[in-house]
């Protein structure tokens, strides 16, 4: 077993910018009308507590906002129907989460073409009438401001479109037409709500991605367009291999993907007028496919821990795609575990990745140590807490992280462990012969199998320091809390050791 020692001294400080709770992804907005969707979101909010949520399909036909029909004189009549939008926004806010609005896709009756994407046929063509598109954007934002208050809605970030550098998401991946869309849309946003922050271009990685970002920034600078932040996406998948409906592929390293994000940061900062501007990674995950089994695994959870430890160095947010498995890009999910993007499986079975976010989103204190395996923070009360992980790719096997801390009186050590032995509902489902439909008893077991293992211990100090060994099996993620002895006096007469075994 490999052992590493982490030594923390009283004055130590470390660079660690934790923005893991800023935003999380969802599928299309219309899915929020389903009860299972809201149940999964409630679970994620209870455990991890995100501040914003971003997804596709605000203007797609299933949300029914854009209504058009021929009038008696032959001219087109247009109205807006906000019934479903109000339901979704009410539910989001009731769950303590605000939208990160993505303006797209195109309503069918406003589209210039017939190209669509996904099972649910989101139209991905430019508007046939720019004025009508801008009127739709402004009417929607003004409606939201009237319903929820201008100050509240103006605090919701607003992104123009999704992955226009990919042909499937924007007709012909036409950069010039996207830049025109951004020009008119960003101005419409500011006309409706001057304080609302707007940005783009929401590109996905791959060939030409960095050129798109440079061209986008140059265009905004030349045209003096509204621009409050820059957005892009990040995925780890490399060479794909299809087996039936499922995709498997090799994975890039965290360091490699982080390097790509850092280059984007450098591109932004190369423009004097945009230096220091927020970068939002509005989608990230290991695989880019919603039928990739890695998403359900402990390996995925360990990958995500590495991401959350470093992406804050270059980005104001990094939104996991997605919070749950109510998701229909490639059709309705057929089984509880199918490699879906979400951190929660069907019927609210927690996947290991949920706990990675829960662990990071609960962190509080001053960072005192960080490397590629552990983050340690010191709280105001003198306690230490953090997250450790053991991502196993080429180098496999357990890992011991020996924490050496400046605590004179020993400590109480509390750990929550997520690994392939104690928090692995995927394996439990596999051992059940992978049922497509779960009995109540099976569902109950899988939910229990998805919980972290909680342990406690006491450790003594030596020479004014306390050593805490953390043993992590392959692909484990562990949250730890190390607390000095309490000054509260014990209850007179209570003797724990009278009945309980010592040691």
N, C-alpha and C positions, 0 to 999 in steps of 0.2 A: 504493500500500500504506500502510495506517495504521501509524504507529509511536508507541509509548509508551515512556517511560523509567521504570524502577523503580530508585530510589536507596535503598541500604541503608547506614546508618551504624553504627559499632561498637556503640553502646548501644541500638540500636533493638529494640523488642519489638512484637509484634502479637498480637491475639486470634484464636486458631484452635484449636478443640477438635475433635480428629480421633477420631471413634468409628466410622469406616467399617468396622472389622473386627469389631465386636461381634456382629453377627447377619446371616444371609442367609436368604432364604426358599426354600421348596421347595413342591411340589404337595401331594398327600396322602401320608401316611406310608407307605401300602402300596406306593407306587412304589419305595421304597428296597429292596425285595426283588429288583429287577431289576439285572442286571449292568451295563447301559448307564448306569443311574442312578449306581451306585457309581463307574464309570469317570469320569463327568463330575464327580462330587463330588471324586474324587481329584485331577483336573486343577485344579479351582478351588482346592482346599486347597493344592496345590503352588505355585500362582502367587499367590494372594491371602491365604490363611490366615485364615479366619473362625473366631470363637470359639464361636458358637451357631448353631443352625439351627431355623427355625420353619415348620411346615406344618399343613395340615388333616388331619382324618380319624383321629385317634388312636383314637376309639371307633367309627368306622364299621365296617360289617359285614365289609369285606375284611380288617381286622386281626383279626377273630374273637375279641376279648377277652371280650365279654359273651355268655354261653351260657345259654339258658333253655329249659325243656321241662316238660311236665306230668308230675307224679309219679303214682304208682299211686292215691293218694288224691284226685287231682284238683287238688291245690295246685301252684303253680308252683315248680319247682326252678331254682336259679341257681348257676352256677359261672363261673370266669374262666379263660381260656386265654391264656397269655402267650407262646406259642411264637413268633409273628411279632414281637411287641414286643421280645423278647429279641434276636432276630436283628438287628432294625433298630438297637436301642441299642448292641449290640456293634459293629456296623459303624460307626456314628457315632463312638463313642469311639475305635475303632481308627484313624479318620481324623483324630483330634485335634479333634473338634468336639462340643460338648455341645448337648442339646436346649434350645430355648426352647419349653416345652410349651404347646400350645393345647388346651384341654379341649373337645372336640367331635369330630365331630357326634354325633347321638343314635343309639345302636344301634337297629336296626329293632324288636327285641322289647321295647325299653324306651320306645319313642316313643309320644307321645299322638296323633299324626296321621301322615299319609302324604306330606306335602309333602317333596320332595327337590330337590336342586340338582345340576347338572352331569351329564355323561355317566355318571359313576360313582355317581350317585344317593345323595349324602350326605343323610341325614334332618335336616331343620332345624326340628323341632318340639320343644316342651318335653317333659320326661319325664312319663310317665303316673303314675309312682311316685317322688316326691321322695326317699324313703328309699332306694330301690333305686339311684337315680342317685348319691346321696352315698356309699353303700356301694361302688359301682363306682369312684368317684374315690379313696376312701381305700384300697381294696384295691390299686389300680394303683400308687399312690404308695408304699405300704408294700412292695409287691413289688419295685419299683425300688430302694428303700432297702436291702432285704435283699440284693439282687444286686450293687449297686454301692457300697453304703455310704451311711449317712444323711447324713454331711457332704457327700459328693459330690452326691447327688441334691438336697439342700436348696439347693445353689448354682444349680440350674436354675430360671430364672424360669418362672412358671406363669400363663397368661392364660386367662380364662374366655370361651369362644366366639369367634366371628368375625363382624364386621359385622352386629350385631343390628339396626341402624337401617335395613337394607335388607330388603325383604320376601322376597327370594329366599334370604336366609341365616338368617332368623328369622321364623317364621310371623306374618304380619300386621305385622311390624316392631313388635311389641307391647312398648313400653318397660317397662310395669309387670311383665310376665312375665319380661323379661330381668333386671330388678332383683331379682326374687325368685330367679331362677336364680343370679345373682351372690351373693346373700345366703347361700343354702344351700351353694353350691359353695366359696366362699371360706372358710367356717367348716370345711367338710370337709377342705380342704387343710391348714389349720392344725391340725386334730385329728390328721391323719396325720403331718405333718411341720411342727412349729411354726416352724422356722427358714426354711422355704421362702417365697420372695416371691411374692405373688399380686396380680394386677391386671386391669384392664379399662378401658373397655368395648369396645375394639377396633373403634370405629366408623369407617366410611368417610366421606369428605367429601361435601358436598352439602347440600341444604336440611335444616335442623334439626340438623345435626351438632353445632354448638356448644351447642344446647339440651340435647342428649343428654348431653354431657359435664357440663354444669352440674347436670342432674337426677341424674346418676350420683353425682357428688361430694356433692351435698346428701343423697342417700339414704344413702351410706356414712357420712357424718358423723352423720346422725340416728340410724342404727341401730348406730353404733360398730362397723362391719364391718372385718375385716382389709383393708387396702389399702396396698400397698407401692410401686406405680407405676401410672401411667395410660398407656393405649395408644390409638392411633388410626392411620389410614392416610392416604396422600397420593398422588394421581395427577394428572397434568398435562393429560389429554385434555379437550377442550372439545366443540365441535359434531361429532357423528359422521356419517359417510357410509359406507354399506355398498356394497361392490362384490363381488358373489358372497358368498363366505364371509369376505371380508377387510374390516376396518374401518380407515377413515382419518379423521383429525379434526385440527382446529386445536389448538394447544398453548398452555397458559398459560406465563407466564414463571417462571423460578426465583424471582424476587423476589416474584411474586404468591403462589406456593405457600408460600414461606418466611414471608410475612406471615400466612398462615392458620395455620401451625404456631406462630408467635409469639403469635397470639391465643389459641391453646389453652394455651400456656405461661402467659399472663396469667390465663386462667380458673382454672387450677390454683392459681396463686399468690394469687388473690383469696380463697381459703379459708385462713385462718390455720393450720389444722392440717395443710394439705397444701402450704404454701409451700415451694418448693424440691424437692418430690418429683420423682423421675425421670419423664420422659416418654419412652416408647419408641414410635417410629414403626415398627410391626411389619410394615408393607408400604409400599413406595413404588416407583413406576416412572413412565415417561412415559405410556404408554397403560394402560388398565385391561382391555384385551382381548388374549387370547393368540393372536389372528390379526391383529395390527397390524404391518405391515412396519417401522415405525420402530424396533422393538426390535433389529433386525439391523444397524442403520446406525451410521456414525460420528457422525451427528447425535445419536443416543441417548447415545453415549459422552461427547460434549461436554456434553450436558444433565446427565448424572450427575456430571461433574466439578464443575459449578456447585453441585449439591446437596451433595456431600461437603465442599465448602469452607465452607458456611454452616450446615447443619442442626445441627451440634454446638453452636451457640450456644444452642439452645433444647431439644435432646433428648439423652438419654443413649445412644440408638442410633437407627438408621434402616436398616431391613432391606430390601434390594433383593429384589423379587419377580420372578424367582426365580434360583437359581444355574444351572439347566440346563433343557433343553427336553424332558426326559422328564416329560411333563405332559399331563393328559387332561381338563381341565375341559370343553372343547368337542369332545372326541373325540381319538383317537390322531393325532398329527401326521402329515400325509401326505407331507411333503417335508423335505429337510434344512434349508431356510430357508422359514419360513412365518409369520414375525412372532411367534414364540414369545417368552414372557417372558424366557427364560434368557439368561445371558451366555456359554453354550456351546451350540452347535448339535448336531444329531444326529451321532454318531460322533466326538465330541470335537473338533469344529471350533471354535476360539475366535472369539468375536465381539469387536468393538472394545471393548465395555463391560467385558469381563473385565479388560482392561489398565488401564482407569481405576481399578478397585478395586485391582489389583495395585500401581499407582503410589502411590495414597494409603495403602494398608496397609503399604507399606515405608518411609514417611516417618519420619525420626527427627531429633530436635533441637529447638531452641528457635525458635518462630515469630518471624520478624522482619519479615514483610511479608505482607499479604493484601489482595486486592481481587477484583473479579468476573472476573478473567482469570488470576490467578497466585497461588500460595502459595509462600513462600520460608522455609526453616528453616536455622538455623546449628547445625552439629553441634559436639560437644565437641572434635573434632580440628581445628576451624577451617574445615572445608569447609562449603559451602552445597549444599543440595539443595531440590527442590521440584517442583511440577507446574504447567504452564501449559496453557490451553485457549482455543480460538477458536470459541465457539458462534455460528453464523451463522443468524439468523432473518431479520429485515427487513434488517439491515445485513450485507452480504456482502463477501467478498474476504479476501485474506491479511492477517495481522497480524504486525508485528515488535515483540517485547518486548525492549527494550534494558536488560539488567541491569547496574547500576553498583554494584560491590561493593568493600568495603575489604580487598582482597587485594594485598599489596605486590609479590609476586614472580611475578605471573602465575598461570596455573592450567591444569590439565587439565580439559577439558569433555567429559563423556559425556552423550549424549542417547539416549532411546528414544522414537520417534515413532510415533503411531497416527493415520493420516489416510486420506483417501479414495483416495490413490494407492499408499501402501506397506503398508497393513494393512486390507484391505477384501475379505474372502472372499465377501461378498455379491455384489460386482461380478464377481468371478471366476466364481462360480456362474452369474450371469446371462449372462456371456459364453460359458459352456458350454451355453447354451440351456436352463438351469434343469432339469437332470435330476432326476427323482424318486428314482431309485436311482443310487448312485455306483459307478463302477468303482474298484478299488484305486488306480489312477493318479490319477483325479480326486480321490479322498479325500486322497491324499498331497499333491496340489497345493494343495487348499483349506486344509489344515492349515498348510502353509508360507505361504500367502497371508494367514493370520491372525496372523502374527508381527510385532511391532514392528520398525521399522528402527532399527538401532543405529549410532551415529556417534561419532567421537571427534575432538578437536582440542586444540591448545594455543593459549593466548592470552597476550600479554605485558601487564605492568602499565605504567601511566603515571601519574606523580605519586602513587604509593602506592595506586592504585586499578586495578581490572580491570573491563573492560567485556565483557559477553558478549551478543551479539545472538542471540535466538531467533526464527526465522521460522516462523510457523504458518500453514499453508494452512487453507481453510475446514473447520471442525469437527474440527480437529486437537486431540489431547491429547498433551503431551510431558512426559516425566519428565527432569529434568536433575540432574546431579551435578557440582559445580565444586570441584575439589580443589587446594590449594596444592602447589607442587613438593615432591617427597619428599626427605627428608634422607638416604635410603639411598644410599651411593655406587654408581656404576655399575660394571659388571664390566670389569676392565682388559682393554683390547684390543678390546672389542666396539664396532663402528661401524655404527649403523643406516643412516647415509647412504651407505655404500660401494656398496650395491646398490639401495637404495630411493630413489625420486625425492624431491627436497626440495620444500617449498612447501606 
